[in-house]
Amino acid sequence: MLTLILLLIPLIASIIALFLKGELVKWFSLVATIVQLAFTVYVFTVFKAPNAPEVTNGLLSLNIDWINSPKINFNIGLDGMSLLMVILTNLLMPLIVLAGFNRNQERTHIMYSLMLLMHFALIGVFVSFDGFLYYIFWELALIPIYFISLNWGGVNRATVTLKFFIYTLAGSLLMLFGFIFLYWNTASHSLSWVDLTMNHICSCKQGFIFWMFFLAYAIKIPIIPFHTWQPDTYSSAPTQGTMLLSGIMLKMGLYSLLRWLLPVLPMGTAEYTPYVIAMCFIGVVYASIIAIMQTDLKKLFAYSSIAHVGLIAAGIFALNVQGIQGGLVQMLAHGINVVGVFYCADIIINRTGSSDINTLGGIRLLSPRFATYFIVIVLGSVALPLTNSFIGEFMLLLGLFEYNSWAALFAGLTVILGAVYMLRMYQKVMLGDVNENVTVFEDLKWNEELVLATIAILIFAFGIFPKPILELVAPISEQIYRLSFVR
């Protein structure tokens, strides 16, 4: 029942937001997302209580008949992995809403209503335990971000958004065919996650279905070569849209690898794992090199994101508990950090009118507080010890080392490349003498400082005190491993 409330809060808020105008809709959206966050904290305390139910009917789940033929249930619930993604979503949404407080946007009520509708769909993806219900939420999440990017995006937004829509829709259709194939090839004729994890489909059929699901998730993550929609979309979308895409929406793909691919198609996964890991590593190196060469600030961060999620995907496919657990921890860290870097980019671009790294410089002298927040976020992104990315990245490398020592060495090199392009970018943009194109840099507004300060606190909080998150994901990591590679 608590999970249903988590779904209903953003849905009801989205409907109400349509009838509000001006600044009122921003304050209402902020209050709604804070209420959702507070309720999530309560759910976390219930989940961590002794003998707390997980995916059975009870306080944290709901499973009722929806459609008799084909057999489809409204089956929602929370386990450690779902709750982690719900925490990430509800932690970032107030910050994303707050980031737009000093931006003048047309039809503000429609934009914030779409953001809250997307919030509802994202939560639905993470709490669904029926394949059909999950697919509905997966598709629903695409609609709001399409209209947000199309109506409030930048240059060439129509072309860029259409490309993004075609890519993701094509992947979604492949996944739909995969679910249909699963439905007819399981004895129970059910799309319940529990039933699907107990299927007895032969390895040849699993290999065929594997690619239907993997391609859908590879596009969403994205994994190279299915990434070409991402840099342009991240650059063209409004900042809040980019924060939604990079901070939360791409986690749908990584989460789905662990929820709907590895435990449902273990033989197909085992067969094609070497090819997937090779694809991930090629993508990580390629994206890192492009990021080093990149002069556009937002595109640099877009390619940086591709490199980071490629490493997470590789760790997940290492097929061991450390890799799975590290991937989950790093999803949370990446979501926080990438929202931070894109918001910093937005602040710089709005004050200077330029996203060209070579035309910037000396901002630290004009706004030392902003420079401090920015360096904390950059250091979190390069996984400095005691920051949030360090624990997850260490576990990913450990999982890859267990899989293959050369793979771990290769992954370690990508970490070095990440430090190169992020620190080099910071040096050019923030340090040195004040560039003639940056003569005035307005000090941080109250909402900007609140967002950046919160992100900086989260970076250190999860880096210094990772135990609650590790304890949350440890049991589900072992369960996914057992379902995927032991049975």
N, C-alpha and C positions, 0 to 999 in steps of 0.2 A: 504493500500500500504506500509506503514511503517513496518508492521508486515512481509510482504514478504521480505523486505530488511534485516530484522533481520534473516530470514532463509537463504537468499542467501549469505551473507558475509561468514559464516563458511563453506558453501558448496563449494564456489569458492576457498576459501583459502585451503581447503582440497585437491582439485585437483591440485592447483599450488604447494603445498608442496611436492607432489610426484616427482616433477622434480628438486627439490633443494637438495643439499648435505651438509653434515657436519654441522658446526655451523650456516650456513646461514639459514637452515630450522628452527632452534630454534628461531633465531631473527625474521624471517618472521612470525612464528606462534605467537610470543609475540606481534608483531605489529598488526597482524590481530585481535587478541583477545582484544587488547586495543582499536582498532578502533570500534569493536563491543560494547565494554563497553561504549565508548563515545557516540555512536549512541543510546544506551539504555538510557543514561542520557537525551538525547534530546527527545526520545519517552516519557520518564517519565514526562518531562515538558509539552509536548503536551497533555498527558493524564490528567494531573492535571489542565490544562487550563479550563476556564469556558466553559460549554456546549461541552466538548470534547466527541466525539462519543466513544462507547464501542464495542458492538458486532453487530453493524449494518454496512452495506456497507458504507465505508467512509475512512477517513485517517488512522484509526487504524485497519481496517479489510478488508477482501477480501472474497467474496463468489461467485464462478462461477461454472456453471454446469461442471461436469467431466465425469460421467457415467450416461446414461439415465436409464438403467435397469440392475441391481437394481439402484434406485435413490441415487447417491453418488455425493456430491459436494466437491470441493476444498474450504473448509470453514475454514479460519483462522482469528483470531482476538485476542484482548486483553481486559480482564476485570481486576479488581484489583488482583484477585488470579493468573491469568496467568502472569501478569506483575511482581508480586512479585517473581515468580519462574524464570522468564526471568532475573530479576535483580540478583537473587542468582547465576544463571548459569554463566552469563556474568561477575559477580564480581569475581567468583572463577577461571574461566578459565585462565586469565593472571597469577594468582598465581600458578596454577598447571603447566602451561607451564614453568614459571620461576623457579620452583622447580627442574627442570631437567637440568638446565644449567651447573652444575658441575658434571653431571653423563655421563660416557662414555657408549653409547649404540650402538649396531650394528643396521644397517639399520635404522638410525635415521629418515630419511625422511619418511619411511613407518609408523613408530610409531606416528610421529606428524601428519601425514595425517589421520591416524585412530582416533587420539584424536580430530581433527577438524571435522571429519565426525560424531563422537559421539556428539560433540557440536551441530552440525546441527540437529541430530535426537532428542536430548534432547529439543532443542527449539521447534521443531515440535510437540513433545508430549504436551508441555505446551500451544501452541497456536492453537491447532486443536479443531474445534467445530463440526466436523463430526466424528462419531464413527469409520468408516472404515479408514479414513485418520489418525486418532489418533492411530489405531491399527498398521498401517503400520510404523509409526514413533516409536511406542513402540517396535516393533520387530527389526527395524533397529538399535536402540540404543544398542541392545544386541550383534550385530555382531562385531563392533569395539572392545568392551571391552573383548570379547571372545578371539580375536586374540592378543590383547595387553597382556592379562594374560598368554596366551599359549606360546607366543614367548619371552616375556621378564620377565616372572615370576620366582619364586624361586624353591625350592625343591618340587618335586611331582606336578609340575604345570599342567601336562597333566591330571592326575587323578582328581585333585581339580577343574580344569577348566571345565572338562567334567561334574562333579557333579553339578556345578553351572549352566551350560548350560541346563542340563536335568531338573533341578528344575524350572528354569525360563521359559523354553519352555513349560513344562507341564502346568504351570499357564497361560501362554499366550493362549494356545489352549482352556483351559476352558473359558477364557474371550471371545475368538472368537465365541465359541458356544453360549455364553450369548448374544453377539451382534446379531447373526443370529436369536436367539429366540426372541429378542426384535423386530427385523425387521419384523418378520412375525406376531407379536402380537400387533402391533400398526396400527391404522387405516390409517395413512399417508404412511406407508411402507417407512419410512425415518430413517436414523441414525443421523440426525441433532440433536445437543444437545438440542436446543429449543423444537423441536418436541418430543424428548424422555422425557423431563421433564413434558410434558402434556399428557403422556400416561394414559390409564385407565385400565391397566392390573390388574386382581384380585389379592388379597393378597396371595392366595396359589401359583400362578404362580410367583409372585414377590419373594416369599420366596425361590423358586427353583432357580431363576436366581440370587438372592442375593449371594448364595454360589459360583456360577460360577465366579462372579466378585471378591468377597471377597477373595477367595483362591488365585487368581492371585495376588492380591495386598498384601495379607498376606505374600506370598513368597518373593515378591520384597522388602517389608519394612525392615526386616522380623519380623513377629510376631511368637513367640514360639507356637507350635512345628515345624514351617516351616522354622526354622532358621539354620539348621545344615550345609548348604552350606556356611554360611557367615564367621564364624571365620577363617576357613581354607583359603577361597578365599581372605579375607583381608590380611592374613599373607603371602600368596604365591604370590599375584599379585605384580607387581612393584609399587613403592610408588605412582607414578602418577596415576596408575590404581586404587589403593586403594582410593586415594583422589577423583577420579571421581565417584567411586562406593558409597563411604560413604557420600561425600559432596553433590552430585547431584542426582545420579541415584536412590538411595533409596527414594528420595523425589517424584519420579514418582508414587510410591505406595500411599504415604500419600496424594499427590495432587489428585490422581484418586479417592480416597475415597470421596473427596468433590466434584469432578467434575462429576463422572460417576456412583457413587453408591448411595449416600444419596439422591440427588434430583431426580434421575431417578427411584429408587426403595424405596420410603419412607415407604410403608407398610411392605416390607420385612425387611428393616432396623429396624423399630420399634419393630418388632417381635423378632429379634435375637440380639438386642442390649445388653441385660443383659449377654448373653453368650460371646459376643465379648469382653465386658469390663472385664469380669472374666478372659478370656484368656489373655488379655493385662496385667492385674495385676499379674497373675501367671508368665507371661513372665518377667515382670519388676523385681519381687523379685528373680526369678530363675537366671536371667542374672546378677543381682547385687551381689548375693551370689557367683556365679562363678567368677565374676570380683574380688571380695575380695580375693578369694583363688588363683587367677591366678598369675603365676610367669613370664609368657611371656608378654612382653610389648605390642606388637601389638594385641595379643589375648585379653588382658585386655581392650584395647581401643575398640576392636570389640564387646565384651560383654557389655561394657559401652554404645556403640551406640544402641545395642538392647534394653537396659533398657530405654534410653532416647526416642527412637521412639515408644516404647510401651506405655509410658506415653502420648505422643502426640496423638497416635491412641485412647487411652482411653478418652482423652479430647474431641476429635472429636465426638466420639460416646456418649458423655454426652447429645447430642441433644439440645444444647442451643447456643445462640450467643456467649457467653463468651468462651465456649469450642472451637468453630470453630475459632474464632478470635485468641485465644491463640495458637491453633494448627498452624495456618498460621505464626504467629510471631515467634513461636519456630522453625518452619522449617528453617527459615532464620538463626536464631541464631545457631541451631545445625549444619547446613551446614558449617558455618564459623569456629565453634569451632572444629568440628571433623576433618576438613582439617588441622587445626593447630596441634592437638595432634598427628595425624599420621605423619605429617612432622617432628615434634620434635622426634618421635620415629625413623624415618628414619635417622635423623642426629646422634642420639645416637648410633644406630646399625652400621652405616657406620664408625664411629670413633672408636668404641670399639670392633666391631666384635661380639657383644653379645646382645641378646634381653632378657636375663634372669635377672630379677630385682634383684635377690639375688647376682649377680656377679658385680653389679654396686654400685656407691656411691661416694659422694664427688665431683661430676662434677661441683657444684657451685663454688668451690675453683679454678677450672681450667678455667672455662668460665662463669664469673658472668653475662655477657650480655645475654647469652643463658638462664641461670637460671631465669633471670628477665622475658624474653619473655615467657618462659615455665610456670612460676607461674601465669602470667596474663591469659594465655589460660586455665590453670587448674581451676582458679577461675571463669572464664567465664563458664566453663563446669559445675561447681557446683552451678551456678546461684547466685553468690554473688550479692547483691544489687549494682546498677550502672553498672553492666555488661549486655551484650545483652540477656542472657538467663533468667534474673530475671523477666522481664515483661511478657514474654510468659509463663513461668512456673507459675507465680502468676495467670494469667488468666486461665490457665488450671486447677489449683487447685480450683479457683473460680467456673468454669464451673462444675467441678466434685462435688463440695459442693452443688451446685444448684440441681444437679442430685440426689445425695445421700451423706449425711454428713459422713457416714462411708467410702464411697469410697474416699472422700477427705482426711480423716485421713490416710487411707491406702496409698494413693498417697504421702502424706507428709512423711511417713516413708521411702518410696523409695528415696526421695530427700536426707534424712539423710544417707542412704546407699551409695548413689552416692558420697557424701562428704567423706565418710570413705575410699572407695577404691581409689579415685583420690588423696586425700591428703596423704594417706599412701604410695601410689606409689611414689609421689614426694619426700617424706621424704627419702625413701630407695634409690632412684636413684640419687637425686641431693644433699642431705644434708649429714652430718657426715664427717668422714675422707675419704680421697681418697682411694678407693679400690685398691688392688694390681693389679687387672685386668684393672684398668683405670689409668694408669700412665701418659698417654699423651692424652689430649683432644684438638684437633686443634680448633683454634678460628673460629668464623663464617665467611663464605665467603660473598661477597657482595650480591649475589643473595639470600642467606639464610637469611641474616639479613633483606633484603628488604621484603621478604615474611613474616617473623615473625613480623616485625614492622607493616606492613600493617594490618595483622590479629589482632594484639594488639590494634591498633587504631580503627579498626572496632568494636571490642568488647566493647570498652568504648563509641564510637560514638553512636552505636545503643542502648547502655544501658542508656546513659545520655540524648540522644535526640531521643526517640522512636516515637515522634508524627508523622513524615511523613509516617512511616510504618503503624502505627495504623490508620491513616486517609485513607491510601490506601486500607487496607483490611476491614475496617468497613462496607462499603456499600455492598461488595460482601458477607461478613459473614451474614449480615441480609437477603440478597437475597437467599442464600443457605438455611438458616433456614426457610424462608417462603416457598420455594419450597419443602423442605423436611418434614416439620412437621406441617404446618398450612393448606395447601390446602386439 
